Amino acid sequence: MALNSAHILICRTDNIGDVILTLPITAYLKQRFPTIKISFLCRAYAAPIVACCGTVDNVIEFESINDPVDFFLKSDIDTVIFAQPEKTLAIAAHKAGIPNRIGNVHRGLFNWLHCNRRIHFTKGRSNNHEAQSNFKYLRPLGIDYIPKIQDIPALYQFDIPTDPSIDRLLAQDRFNLIIHPKSNGHGREWPISHYVTLAQVLSNNPNIALWVTGSLTEGKWISAHAPELFALPNVTDVCGKFTLKQLTSFIQAADGLIASGTGPLHMSAAFGQRTLGLFPGARTMNPMRWGALGIRAQSLAPKKGCAGCKTKNALTCECMKNISPDLVASIVSKWVSEKYAAL
């Protein structure tokens, strides 16, 4: 029987990319139930992005909850969707008597014990994109709907604030291209040598300014392993220079972004920015499962995986090495032409 709900809490306490790919279900819920209140619980570091999502009414930082049971008891939440397993919260919601607790029992015995609206599905062998699979959490609400890939971008409703300091930083008379070489260990990376080659090729076009983003640690890694990248006159190192909120504004204000499967890639795609994702061919990591989804997003990947795809925690593999810098540069050239043709 379908549930009646007035206030839904969606719990997603893992990485930014996963959070971004969960947000389309909030838009669909608003379409089906216009008066429903939607709260979203995430890690503090992801909260600034979720706060920009127009289909989320309230953002709750996981770290702010000292007593989860007390949190639920004092709320008017009647339905919790555990879009990512979180044992502490599942137990607390059960103890607090939240009427509807939705969890995937394939992902933890505690969901069998503490969720009373159980669903069961796996993602690894599915042909669905991660964003599509998240819609399966809506089944107990009477929603048996999986959107087509091409329909998901319209479900992103972000209002990204402008930042005057970011606007002043960017080269107003050039095509500002963000390259985000590292992935914080969350996916296969395009070789740093390929990014250097790409930057060298693009240096022939004086209308292109390259900005390298990442954490401070990632910036130091790039300096140690590819100092020639930061030495190029068309490249600016801004690794570690932005808060996540500032990075959000930076991505929105720029003209395009290139990255492998990491949070900023999915942010850029969801914001409607020109976005190119670089992926390996293995089924569990390829664009069918993790590709960039946006009105101006695209992904590159070989048709099949390589032997290195099976190596756990590998930094890169032959799949990624086989994505040609010249091919990537040709896509950027089309972006640049597109921008100047519209002026």
BANU-414509 format. One record per residue: residue in one letter; y, z, x of N, C-alpha, C, CB in turn. Coordinates in steps of 0.02 Angstrom, whole numbers. Glycine has a CB too. Example, Ala and Ser with C-alpha at 12.3 -4.5 7.8 and 13.67 -1.06 7.14 Angstrom:
! BANU-414509
R  rest     n.y     n.z     n.x    ca.y    ca.z    ca.x     c.y     c.z     c.x    cb.y    cb.z    cb.x
R     A    -284     390     660    -225     390     615    -165     390     660    -224     452     565
R     S    -112     354     642     -53     357     684       2     394     645     -30     286     704
! end
This chain:
! BANU-414509
R  rest     n.y     n.z     n.x    ca.y    ca.z    ca.x     c.y     c.z     c.x    cb.y    cb.z    cb.x
R     M     -60       0      42       0       0       0      62       0      44       0      61     -48
R     A     111     -42      27     173     -46      66     212      19      61     216    -105      43
R     L     246      36     115     284      97     117     353      88      88     289     122     189
R     N     381     142      61     451     145      44     486     187      96     462     174     -29
R     S     539     160     125     572     195     179     647     187     174     546     171     247
R     A     683     240     191     756     238     191     784     241     262     785     296     150
R     H     746     272     307     770     280     376     711     272     424     805     350     386
R     I     714     218     462     660     203     510     684     217     581     637     129     503
R     L     642     249     619     654     258     691     605     215     729     648     334     711
R     I     631     172     773     589     131     816     591     161     886     612      56     816
R     C     533     178     912     529     209     979     506     157    1030     480     269     978
R     R     547     147    1081     529     100    1135     559     129    1199     556      27    1121
R     T     520     166    1236     546     205    1293     527     175    1360     521     276    1289
R     D     511     109    1361     493      79    1425     550      35    1451     428      37    1418
R     N     537     -23    1476     586     -62    1513     634    -102    1469     551    -108    1560
R     I     689    -123    1499     742    -158    1462     715    -222    1430     801    -174    1507
R     G     677    -261    1467     650    -323    1438     609    -310    1377     609    -360    1489
R     D     567    -258    1378     526    -240    1320     569    -219    1261     476    -184    1338
R     V     622    -182    1277     669    -160    1225     701    -221    1192     723    -113    1254
R     I     726    -267    1232     758    -327    1205     712    -366    1159     781    -373    1263
R     L     648    -372    1180     600    -411    1141     576    -374    1078     541    -429    1184
R     T     595    -311    1070     579    -273    1010     635    -278     958     566    -200    1027
R     L     696    -290     981     754    -289     936     752    -340     879     816    -300     976
R     P     719    -398     886     717    -444     828     688    -413     765     677    -505     846
R     I     643    -365     771     615    -335     710     668    -296     672     555    -290     727
R     T     719    -271     707     772    -234     671     812    -282     627     820    -199     722
R     A     824    -343     651     861    -392     611     820    -412     550     879    -454     653
R     Y     756    -421     559     714    -442     503     709    -386     451     644    -462     527
R     L     705    -324     474     704    -268     427     768    -265     386     694    -202     465
R     K     824    -279     418     888    -279     382     890    -335     330     946    -286     431
R     Q     858    -391     347     856    -446     299     815    -427     238     828    -509     331
R     R     758    -395     250     713    -377     195     737    -317     156     643    -364     222
R     F     767    -269     191     789    -206     160     861    -192     182     742    -146     179
R     P     910    -224     150     980    -220     173    1009    -150     178    1022    -260     128
R     T     984    -104     137    1013     -36     137     978      12     185    1011      -7      68
R     I     926     -11     219     888      33     261     928      53     323     822       0     282
R     K     919     114     346     950     138     408     898     130     464     974     212     401
R     I     920     102     519     876      93     577     904     129     638     866      18     592
R     S     865     175     663     881     208     727     834     182     780     876     286     721
R     F     857     181     841     817     155     896     818     206     952     843      85     921
R     L     759     229     972     753     278    1025     729     244    1089     704     335    1005
R     C     769     251    1142     753     218    1206     775     262    1263     786     149    1210
R     R     760     241    1323     783     277    1382     859     270    1388     749     250    1445
R     A     890     319    1420     963     319    1425     989     257    1460     987     381    1463
R     Y     952     232    1509     977     176    1547     979     112    1506     936     165    1609
R     A     939     108    1452     938      49    1408     984      56    1349     868      36    1384
R     A    1008     116    1337    1048     129    1277    1111      86    1271    1067     201    1275
R     P    1148      72    1325    1209      32    1317    1197     -38    1288    1244      24    1384
R     I    1139     -66    1302    1123    -132    1275    1106    -127    1201    1065    -164    1314
R     V    1064     -78    1183    1044     -70    1113    1106     -55    1071     992     -14    1106
R     A    1154     -19    1100    1215      -2    1063    1256     -64    1044    1259      44    1104
R     C    1244    -120    1079    1279    -183    1064    1244    -224    1011    1286    -224    1127
R     C    1186    -200     989    1147    -237     939    1171    -219     869    1071    -221     947
R     G    1194    -268     832    1224    -256     767    1176    -236     712    1260    -315     746
R     T    1110    -243     725    1061    -225     674    1029    -157     687    1007    -278     670
R     V    1058    -119     733    1037     -50     746    1094      -4     727    1017     -40     822
R     D    1080      44     683    1132      89     658    1145     148     705    1114     114     590
R     N    1095     169     741    1101     229     782    1056     224     843    1085     292     741
R     V    1083     239     901    1044     237     963    1034     309     988    1079     194    1017
R     I     971     325    1002     954     393    1024     924     388    1094     905     428     975
R     E     952     426    1140     926     427    1208     868     476    1214     981     445    1259
R     F     812     452    1237     752     493    1243     765     557    1282     696     453    1276
R     E     804     551    1335     818     609    1379     860     662    1344     852     586    1441
R     S     892     645    1289     935     694    1254     895     740    1208     988     658    1214
R     I     832     725    1198     790     764    1152     755     820    1191     739     719    1115
R     N     779     880    1184     747     937    1218     687     964    1181     798     993    1228
R     D     691     963    1115     636     988    1073     619     933    1022     655    1056    1037
R     P     570     892    1036     554     835     991     538     856     920     497     796    1019
R     V     501     912     912     484     934     844     547     952     806     435     994     846
R     D     591     989     838     654    1009     806     696     948     790     693    1058     852
R     F     696     899     835     733     837     823     710     804     758     723     788     881
R     F     645     798     749     619     767     688     632     809     626     545     753     695
R     L     625     875     633     636     919     575     708     915     550     618     991     594
R     K     755     907     595     825     906     576     850     836     555     868     931     633
R     S     807     786     560     826     718     543     806     702     472     796     668     592
R     D     831     645     447     809     620     382     763     559     392     869     600     338
R     I     734     553     451     689     499     466     625     506     425     672     497     543
R     D     605     452     391     543     455     352     489     409     380     558     437     280
R     T     507     365     426     458     320     456     473     313     530     460     251     421
R     V     421     319     571     427     309     643     380     253     663     411     374     683
R     I     408     204     700     367     150     728     363     161     803     397      80     711
R     F     303     175     826     293     184     898     277     115     928     235     236     913
R     A     329      78     943     321      10     969     297      11    1041     386     -29     964
R     Q     296      70    1070     266      80    1136     238     151    1135     320      71    1195
R     P     175     161    1158     144     227    1153     186     282    1186      75     225    1184
R     E     196     335    1149     233     393    1175     202     455    1146     310     388    1158
R     K     157     485    1184     115     540    1159     156     599    1135      68     563    1213
R     T     206     619    1174     246     678    1156     280     669    1088     299     692    1209
R     L     308     610    1077     343     597    1015     294     590     956     385     534    1021
R     A     236     561     969     186     554     916     163     622     892     125     512     940
R     I     150     666     938     129     734     920     184     770     882     110     775     983
R     A     246     762     906     303     796     875     315     770     804     366     787     917
R     A     311     705     794     321     677     727     268     702     679     320     600     730
R     H     206     709     704     152     735     663     165     808     644      85     729     700
R     K     183     848     693     196     919     680     254     929     632     211     956     746
R     A     304     885     637     363     891     595     351     863     525     422     855     627
R     G     295     832     514     278     806     448     315     743     428     291     859     398
R     I     331     701     477     362     637     460     312     598     417     381     596     525
R     P     331     576     358     282     547     311     244     486     337     318     528     248
R     N     280     442     372     248     379     393     254     371     468     281     319     357
R     R     197     370     501     196     366     575     152     307     594     168     433     607
R     I     185     253     616     151     190     630     138     183     704     193     131     604
R     G      75     172     721      56     164     791      -3     117     799      41     231     823
R     N      -6      86     856     -62      41     873    -119      81     904     -38     -16     922
R     V    -173      88     867    -228     131     890    -266     100     949    -275     145     833
R     H    -253      37     963    -283       6    1022    -253      34    1086    -275     -70    1020
R     R    -195      65    1080    -158      87    1140    -152     163    1144     -89      55    1140
R     G    -207     198    1136    -205     270    1146    -241     308    1092    -135     293    1149
R     L    -287     352    1113    -323     394    1066    -276     438    1025    -374     438    1103
R     F    -220     459    1056    -174     503    1020    -144     469     959    -118     527    1067
R     N    -141     402     959    -117     368     899    -166     374     841    -104     294     914
R     W    -231     377     857    -281     391     805    -269     460     775    -353     386     834
R     L    -252     507     816    -246     577     795    -180     591     759    -252     622     854
R     H    -126     558     780     -60     579     757     -23     526     716     -18     596     815
R     C     -49     466     712     -18     415     669     -60     407     606     -12     346     707
R     N     -27     407     549     -64     401     486     -58     331     455     -38     452     436
R     R     -19     288     486     -15     217     465     -35     176     526      58     198     440
R     R    -100     169     534    -127     141     596    -134      65     591    -195     172     612
R     I    -118      33     646    -130     -39     652    -171     -49     716     -63     -80     655
R     H    -202    -106     722    -244    -119     781    -236    -191     801    -319    -102     766
R     F    -209    -201     861    -204    -269     888    -197    -266     963    -144    -307     857
R     T    -217    -320     996    -210    -326    1068    -162    -383    1083    -279    -338    1102
R     K    -130    -380    1141     -82    -430    1161    -108    -476    1215     -18    -397    1183
R     G    -149    -450    1259    -171    -487    1318    -204    -553    1302    -217    -445    1358
R     R    -244    -556    1250    -280    -617    1233    -247    -657    1177    -351    -600    1213
R     S    -190    -634    1155    -156    -666    1100    -116    -727    1124    -110    -617    1064
R     N    -107    -775    1080     -64    -832    1095       9    -819    1074     -90    -894    1060
R     N      22    -759    1049      89    -742    1028     133    -720    1086      87    -687     975
R     H     196    -734    1080     246    -707    1126     252    -632    1113     315    -743    1119
R     E     274    -594    1162     283    -522    1154     328    -507    1094     313    -491    1218
R     A     381    -545    1086     428    -533    1030     394    -545     963     490    -578    1037
R     Q     348    -593     961     310    -606     899     261    -549     885     273    -672     904
R     S     227    -526     937     177    -473     927     208    -410     899     142    -457     993
R     N     270    -396     916     303    -335     892     310    -334     816     371    -328     924
R     F     308    -392     785     314    -394     712     252    -364     678     324    -466     688
R     K     198    -358     715     137    -329     685     147    -255     668      78    -338     733
R     Y     196    -223     699     211    -154     683     240    -146     613     258    -124     734
R     L     259    -201     582     289    -198     515     239    -205     458     341    -252     508
R     R     175    -214     476     124    -223     424     122    -166     374      57    -232     455
R     P     124    -102     396     122     -48     346     181     -47     298     119      18     382
R     L     235     -85     315     292     -90     271     285    -148     222     356     -99     313
R     G     226    -178     222     213    -233     176     237    -300     203     246    -219     110
R     I     250    -303     267     274    -364     298     219    -394     341     338    -350     341
R     D     191    -448     318     139    -484     355     169    -551     377      74    -494     312
R     Y     214    -547     424     253    -606     444     261    -607     520     322    -606     410
R     I     247    -664     550     258    -675     621     305    -735     627     191    -687     660
R     P     366    -726     652     412    -783     655     389    -834     707     482    -758     672
R     K     410    -895     698     400    -946     748     445    -932     808     413   -1018     719
R     I     424    -954     866     463    -942     927     535    -965     917     431    -978     987
R     Q     544   -1024     888     611   -1053     882     654   -1015     832     605   -1125     861
R     D     624    -971     792     663    -933     743     687    -866     770     621    -921     681
R     I     660    -844     827     678    -779     853     750    -774     878     631    -761     909
R     P     777    -824     914     846    -817     938     897    -800     884     868    -880     971
R     A     887    -825     823     934    -810     769     931    -737     747     919    -855     709
R     L     879    -702     767     872    -631     749     908    -585     798     799    -612     746
R     Y     934    -613     852     973    -572     899    1046    -572     876     968    -600     972
R     Q    1071    -513     864    1140    -506     841    1176    -456     886    1143    -483     766
R     F    1201    -482     941    1236    -440     990    1311    -451     986    1210    -454    1060
R     D    1347    -397     996    1420    -400    1003    1436    -368    1070    1457    -363     943
R     I    1443    -410    1121    1453    -385    1189    1527    -376    1203    1422    -434    1241
R     P    1549    -316    1221    1621    -305    1233    1643    -340    1297    1636    -229    1239
R     T    1705    -363    1296    1733    -393    1356    1758    -338    1402    1792    -442    1338
R     D    1759    -353    1466    1782    -305    1516    1833    -341    1559    1721    -277    1560
R     P    1897    -322    1554    1949    -357    1592    1936    -359    1667    2016    -324    1580
R     S    1905    -307    1695    1891    -307    1767    1838    -360    1784    1867    -238    1789
R     I    1791    -372    1739    1742    -424    1749    1775    -493    1744    1685    -418    1697
R     D    1817    -501    1695    1852    -565    1686    1894    -582    1748    1896    -563    1624
R     R    1924    -531    1777    1965    -543    1838    1921    -560    1898    2008    -483    1853
R     L    1861    -533    1899    1816    -544    1955    1789    -615    1957    1758    -494    1952
R     L    1771    -641    1900    1741    -707    1897    1791    -762    1915    1712    -720    1827
R     A    1764    -815    1945    1806    -872    1963    1819    -913    1900    1771    -916    2018
R     Q    1880    -910    1875    1896    -940    1811    1892   -1017    1811    1964    -920    1789
R     D    1901   -1047    1869    1902   -1120    1873    1836   -1148    1899    1958   -1142    1917
R     R    1782   -1107    1900    1718   -1129    1927    1662   -1111    1878    1706   -1099    1996
R     F    1603   -1139    1890    1543   -1122    1852    1512   -1060    1885    1492   -1182    1849
R     N    1513   -1005    1850    1489    -941    1877    1415    -932    1860    1531    -882    1849
R     L    1373    -940    1911    1301    -936    1902    1274    -871    1933    1267    -997    1934
R     I    1240    -832    1891    1208    -771    1914    1137    -787    1936    1209    -716    1859
R     I    1118    -763    1995    1048    -766    2015    1025    -694    2026    1037    -810    2080
R     H     968    -678    1996     942    -610    1998     873    -613    2031     937    -578    1925
R     P     869    -612    2098     806    -627    2133     750    -577    2124     821    -633    2205
R     K     766    -513    2116     714    -461    2114     696    -443    2042     736    -399    2152
R     S     640    -407    2034     617    -389    1967     599    -316    1960     558    -432    1948
R     N     616    -276    2010     598    -205    2009     522    -195    1999     636    -169    1953
R     G     484    -243    2025     411    -238    2021     381    -254    1954     390    -170    2040
R     H     421    -283    1908     398    -296    1840     369    -365    1830     453    -284    1792
R     G     369    -406    1881     342    -473    1872     340    -511    1937     383    -511    1821
R     R     306    -568    1936     305    -611    1995     375    -638    2008     255    -670    1985
R     E     394    -641    2070     461    -663    2088     460    -731    2121     493    -613    2134
R     W     511    -770    2107     522    -832    2143     538    -813    2215     580    -874    2110
R     P     508    -846    2265     520    -825    2335     593    -823    2353     483    -872    2382
R     I     613    -773    2390     683    -767    2409     705    -828    2450     695    -702    2449
R     S     659    -858    2487     676    -918    2525     696    -975    2478     617    -940    2569
R     H     667    -977    2418     685   -1029    2369     756   -1017    2342     634   -1030    2311
R     Y     773    -954    2333     842    -940    2311     892    -961    2365     850    -864    2295
R     V     874    -951    2428     917    -973    2483     926   -1048    2481     889    -950    2552
R     T     870   -1084    2473     872   -1157    2469     914   -1180    2410     802   -1186    2464
R     L     904   -1147    2353     944   -1164    2294    1018   -1156    2307     922   -1121    2234
R     A    1036   -1099    2337    1106   -1085    2351    1135   -1136    2400    1115   -1015    2380
R     Q    1095   -1156    2448    1117   -1207    2496    1129   -1274    2462    1067   -1214    2552
R     V    1083   -1293    2419    1091   -1357    2382    1154   -1355    2338    1028   -1371    2339
R     L    1163   -1298    2303    1220   -1293    2257    1286   -1286    2294    1210   -1234    2211
R     S    1283   -1268    2358    1345   -1262    2397    1380   -1329    2405    1330   -1232    2466
R     N    1344   -1383    2392    1374   -1450    2396    1422   -1463    2338    1320   -1503    2397
R     N    1418   -1421    2287    1462   -1428    2229    1514   -1372    2230    1422   -1427    2163
R     P    1577   -1387    2247    1628   -1335    2252    1645   -1302    2186    1690   -1364    2282
R     N    1621   -1331    2131    1635   -1302    2065    1588   -1246    2045    1632   -1356    2013
R     I    1539   -1230    2089    1489   -1179    2072    1499   -1117    2116    1418   -1207    2081
R     A    1505   -1060    2084    1508    -995    2118    1444    -956    2101    1572    -954    2099
R     L    1410    -932    2152    1347    -895    2142    1359    -820    2150    1293    -919    2191
R     W    1330    -782    2105    1335    -709    2105    1264    -681    2106    1375    -683    2044
R     V    1249    -639    2156    1183    -610    2162    1185    -539    2133    1159    -609    2236
R     T    1145    -527    2081    1143    -462    2049    1077    -427    2064    1153    -468    1974
R     G    1076    -362    2052    1017    -321    2064    1040    -250    2079     974    -349    2123
R     S     993    -207    2092    1010    -138    2110    1033    -135    2182     950     -91    2099
R     L    1061     -79    2202    1083     -70    2271    1024     -77    2318    1117      -2    2280
R     T     967     -49    2299     907     -54    2341     884    -126    2347     851     -11    2311
R     E     887    -163    2292     867    -233    2294     915    -274    2338     865    -262    2223
R     G     979    -257    2335    1028    -291    2377    1014    -280    2451    1097    -268    2361
R     K     994    -219    2468     977    -204    2538     914    -242    2559     966    -127    2547
R     W     867    -248    2513     806    -286    2528     823    -359    2542     755    -282    2469
R     I     867    -388    2502     886    -457    2512     923    -465    2579     931    -482    2454
R     S     966    -418    2594    1003    -420    2658     955    -419    2718    1052    -361    2663
R     A     900    -380    2710     852    -374    2765     806    -435    2770     810    -312    2756
R     H     789    -465    2713     739    -519    2713     769    -589    2708     692    -509    2656
R     A     831    -593    2686     864    -659    2681     939    -652    2691     849    -692    2612
R     P     960    -628    2750    1032    -618    2762    1072    -683    2756    1042    -589    2831
R     E    1038    -740    2765    1073    -804    2760    1099    -818    2690    1028    -860    2783
R     L    1068    -786    2639    1091    -796    2570    1162    -769    2562    1043    -763    2520
R     F    1172    -707    2583    1238    -677    2576    1289    -706    2624    1233    -602    2586
R     A    1266    -741    2674    1312    -772    2723    1343    -837    2697    1276    -784    2788
R     L    1314    -865    2645    1339    -928    2619    1407    -918    2585    1289    -958    2569
R     P    1454    -963    2595    1522    -954    2568    1527    -957    2492    1567   -1005    2597
R     N    1477    -988    2460    1479    -993    2387    1442    -936    2352    1448   -1058    2366
R     V    1420    -886    2391    1379    -830    2365    1417    -764    2371    1311    -826    2401
R     T    1417    -725    2317    1447    -658    2318    1394    -607    2299    1507    -654    2269
R     D    1387    -555    2340    1339    -502    2328    1371    -448    2285    1314    -471    2395
R     V    1344    -439    2224    1369    -385    2181    1311    -337    2164    1399    -415    2116
R     C    1260    -336    2205    1203    -291    2194    1227    -218    2197    1147    -304    2246
R     G    1210    -180    2146    1227    -109    2145    1300     -96    2127    1213     -79    2210
R     K    1337    -148    2110    1409    -139    2096    1423    -123    2022    1446    -201    2116
R     F    1375    -136    1978    1387    -129    1907    1344     -75    1875    1375    -195    1872
R     T    1373     -41    1825    1331      -3    1778    1296     -53    1733    1375      49    1737
R     L    1249     -30    1694    1215     -77    1649    1264    -105    1597    1156     -42    1614
R     K    1309     -64    1574    1359     -87    1526    1402    -142    1557    1403     -29    1502
R     Q    1422    -133    1620    1461    -184    1654    1421    -247    1666    1488    -156    1721
R     L    1356    -239    1684    1313    -296    1694    1307    -336    1630    1244    -275    1719
R     T    1303    -301    1574    1299    -334    1509    1360    -379    1498    1294    -283    1452
R     S    1419    -353    1512    1481    -392    1504    1483    -448    1555    1542    -347    1512
R     F    1458    -436    1615    1458    -486    1668    1415    -546    1649    1434    -455    1734
R     I    1355    -532    1623    1309    -585    1602    1341    -626    1545    1241    -556    1579
R     Q    1372    -591    1498    1402    -626    1441    1461    -669    1463    1425    -575    1390
R     A    1500    -646    1512    1560    -682    1533    1546    -739    1581    1608    -633    1565
R     A    1488    -738    1614    1471    -790    1663    1451    -854    1626    1414    -766    1710
R     D    1426    -902    1663    1408    -967    1634    1333    -980    1632    1442   -1022    1672
R     G    1294    -940    1667    1221    -951    1668    1187    -899    1711    1204   -1021    1692
R     L    1121    -893    1702    1082    -844    1741    1013    -872    1755    1077    -776    1703
R     I     988    -858    1815     921    -877    1836     885    -815    1861     922    -932    1891
R     A     824    -804    1838     785    -746    1859     713    -757    1841     811    -680    1827
R     S     669    -716    1869     600    -715    1846     596    -668    1786     550    -693    1904
R     G     535    -647    1767     527    -608    1706     550    -536    1714     455    -609    1685
R     T     614    -524    1705     642    -457    1713     695    -445    1660     672    -449    1783
R     G     718    -383    1655     765    -364    1602     826    -408    1595     787    -295    1613
R     P     863    -420    1649     923    -462    1644     909    -532    1617     957    -467    1710
R     L     850    -558    1631     832    -624    1603     832    -621    1527     763    -647    1630
R     H     799    -571    1499     794    -566    1426     861    -546    1395     740    -515    1407
R     M     900    -508    1431     968    -493    1408    1008    -557    1401    1003    -444    1456
R     S    1009    -597    1454    1047    -659    1455    1025    -706    1399    1039    -694    1522
R     A     960    -714    1391     934    -758    1338     955    -734    1269     858    -763    1343
R     A     948    -668    1258     964    -640    1193    1038    -644    1177     941    -568    1189
R     F    1080    -642    1228    1153    -646    1218    1175    -717    1202    1190    -621    1279
R     G    1130    -766    1209    1148    -835    1198    1175    -871    1259    1199    -839    1144
R     Q    1167    -839    1317    1190    -868    1380    1142    -924    1403    1196    -814    1434
R     R    1168    -970    1444    1123   -1018    1477    1077    -978    1522    1164   -1072    1518
R     T    1012    -987    1512     964    -944    1547     903    -985    1568     942    -886    1502
R     L     882    -974    1630     822   -1006    1655     775    -953    1683     838   -1059    1711
R     G     715    -948    1652     664    -901    1675     612    -936    1717     631    -867    1616
R     L     591    -904    1771     541    -932    1817     478    -889    1814     569    -935    1890
R     F     422    -921    1796     361    -883    1781     299    -913    1815     350    -881    1706
R     P     249    -871    1826     184    -896    1849     146    -927    1791     142    -840    1883
R     G      87    -955    1806      49    -989    1754      -2    -946    1718      15   -1046    1783
R     A     -19    -888    1745     -70    -846    1714     -51    -827    1643     -81    -783    1756
R     R    -100    -827    1600     -89    -816    1528     -52    -750    1514    -154    -817    1491
R     T     -68    -698    1551     -37    -633    1538      34    -628    1563     -78    -579    1570
R     M      57    -678    1602     124    -675    1631     166    -736    1617     119    -665    1705
R     N     138    -786    1584     174    -850    1578     224    -849    1520     124    -906    1567
R     P     264    -902    1512     316    -903    1461     290    -896    1389     355    -966    1466
R     M     227    -915    1377     200    -907    1310     202    -834    1289     128    -933    1306
R     R     193    -789    1338     193    -717    1323     262    -685    1337     139    -683    1365
R     W     296    -708    1390     355    -672    1412     417    -716    1421     341    -638    1476
R     G     415    -778    1398     470    -825    1411     537    -802    1384     453    -891    1383
R     A     590    -829    1414     657    -813    1391     669    -845    1323     710    -838    1442
R     L     692    -806    1273     703    -830    1205     777    -826    1188     661    -790    1155
R     G     808    -883    1180     879    -885    1163     899    -955    1144     922    -859    1222
R     I     957    -962    1115     979   -1028    1092     993   -1074    1150    1042   -1021    1048
R     R    1004   -1046    1211    1016   -1088    1270     969   -1068    1327    1089   -1084    1292
R     A     910   -1043    1309     863   -1019    1360     805   -1068    1369     836    -950    1340
R     Q     780   -1070    1429     721   -1110    1445     682   -1077    1501     740   -1183    1464
R     S     620   -1097    1510     577   -1067    1561     539   -1122    1598     528   -1017    1529
R     L     525   -1108    1661     484   -1152    1702     422   -1114    1725     524   -1178    1763
R     A     365   -1148    1723     302   -1119    1746     251   -1174    1755     276   -1064    1697
R     P     205   -1167    1802     150   -1215    1806     105   -1209    1745     109   -1205    1871
R     K      66   -1261    1732      23   -1260    1673     -36   -1212    1680      -3   -1330    1659
R     K     -57   -1200    1741    -114   -1155    1752     -96   -1103    1805    -176   -1195    1773
R     G    -130   -1047    1801    -120    -995    1851    -154   -1011    1916    -145    -929    1825
R     C    -138    -974    1968    -168    -983    2034    -211    -922    2050    -113    -994    2088
R     A    -246    -925    2106    -288    -868    2126    -247    -805    2136    -326    -885    2190
R     G    -185    -814    2161    -142    -757    2173    -119    -721    2111     -83    -778    2212
R     C    -123    -755    2053    -104    -723    1990    -148    -662    1975    -110    -773    1932
R     K    -209    -662    2003    -255    -608    1989    -245    -548    2036    -326    -633    1996
R     T    -202    -557    2086    -189    -502    2133    -140    -453    2102    -162    -530    2200
R     K    -163    -394    2090    -121    -344    2056     -62    -325    2100    -163    -282    2039
R     N      -3    -320    2068      59    -298    2100      82    -344    2156      49    -229    2127
R     A      59    -407    2156      83    -454    2206     156    -469    2194      41    -519    2205
R     L     194    -477    2249     265    -491    2243     277    -561    2216     300    -483    2311
R     T     238    -609    2240     243    -678    2217     174    -710    2222     295    -717    2258
R     C     169    -774    2207     106    -810    2211     120    -884    2218      61    -795    2149
R     E      68    -924    2226      77    -996    2235     111   -1028    2174      11   -1030    2248
R     C      97   -1000    2115     130   -1026    2054     206   -1026    2063     110    -984    1993
R     M     231    -970    2085     303    -964    2092     330   -1007    2149     323    -891    2103
R     K     291   -1010    2203     312   -1051    2260     315   -1125    2242     264   -1041    2318
R     N     275   -1145    2193     272   -1216    2175     327   -1237    2127     205   -1231    2144
R     I     369   -1190    2105     427   -1209    2065     482   -1230    2114     452   -1149    2019
R     S     497   -1293    2114     541   -1323    2164     615   -1303    2156     536   -1398    2160
R     P     647   -1283    2211     719   -1270    2208     759   -1330    2185     744   -1248    2277
R     D     736   -1390    2202     771   -1450    2180     768   -1458    2105     741   -1512    2214
R     L     711   -1439    2075     705   -1442    2002     753   -1393    1969     633   -1428    1979
R     V     756   -1333    1997     801   -1282    1970     874   -1305    1979     791   -1214    2006
R     A     889   -1334    2036     957   -1358    2049     977   -1413    1999     963   -1385    2121
R     S     929   -1455    1981     944   -1509    1933     961   -1481    1865     884   -1557    1927
R     I     929   -1426    1846     945   -1393    1782    1015   -1363    1784     893   -1338    1765
R     V    1031   -1332    1841    1098   -1304    1849    1151   -1359    1845    1104   -1265    1916
R     S    1137   -1416    1876    1184   -1472    1874    1197   -1494    1803    1157   -1530    1916
R     K    1146   -1494    1761    1154   -1513    1691    1198   -1461    1656    1085   -1519    1656
R     W    1187   -1397    1672    1229   -1345    1643    1302   -1355    1660    1205   -1276    1667
R     V    1314   -1370    1724    1383   -1379    1747    1415   -1438    1712    1385   -1390    1824
R     S    1379   -1493    1707    1405   -1552    1672    1419   -1536    1599    1355   -1610    1677
R     E    1375   -1497    1569    1383   -1477    1499    1447   -1437    1490    1322   -1437    1476
R     K    1460   -1391    1535    1520   -1349    1529    1583   -1391    1535    1520   -1294    1583
R     Y    1586   -1433    1585    1648   -1471    1597    1657   -1527    1546    1648   -1500    1667
R     A    1603   -1551    1518    1609   -1602    1465    1640   -1573    1402    1540   -1631    1449
R     A    1630   -1507    1392    1656   -1474    1332    1729   -1454    1339    1614   -1413    1316
R     L    1756   -1457    1399    1825   -1436    1410    1874   -1488    1384    1838   -1423    1485
! end
